[in-house]
Amino acid sequence: MEHAQGGCGDGCMNRAMRYECTQETCPCGAECSNRRLQVGSTVATASVDCGRKGVGVIVLEEVDIGRFIVN
């Protein structure tokens, strides 16, 4: 397993298999960068009325290309 300084690198087996690491089992511990859902990084959002299509969600801040967002 490859672990870069500051978190799991591209060679992390869990990342390659699209699994999240856990703080307890990853050698990087709290520094692991493969825990996006567990850490819960968020973006400011708002609900908007989309007429006949229902309700939509928009972001209220700049979002970097490739950033992981969960609604």
Residue pairs with C-beta under 8 A, 6 or more apart in sequence:
1 11
1 12
1 13
1 27
2 8
2 9
2 10
2 11
2 12
3 9
3 12
3 26
3 27
3 28
6 31
6 33
7 28
7 31
7 32
7 33
7 34
8 14
8 15
8 21
8 26
8 28
8 32
8 33
8 34
10 16
12 21
12 34
14 20
14 21
14 26
14 34
15 21
15 34
20 34
20 35
20 36
20 37
20 38
21 28
21 32
21 34
21 35
22 35
22 38
23 29
23 30
23 32
23 35
23 38
26 32
26 34
26 35
36 68
37 70
41 68
43 59
43 60
43 61
43 63
43 67
43 69
44 59
44 60
44 61
45 57
45 58
45 59
45 60
45 71
46 57
46 58
46 60
47 55
47 56
47 57
48 55
48 56
48 57
48 58
49 55
50 56
57 71
59 69
63 69
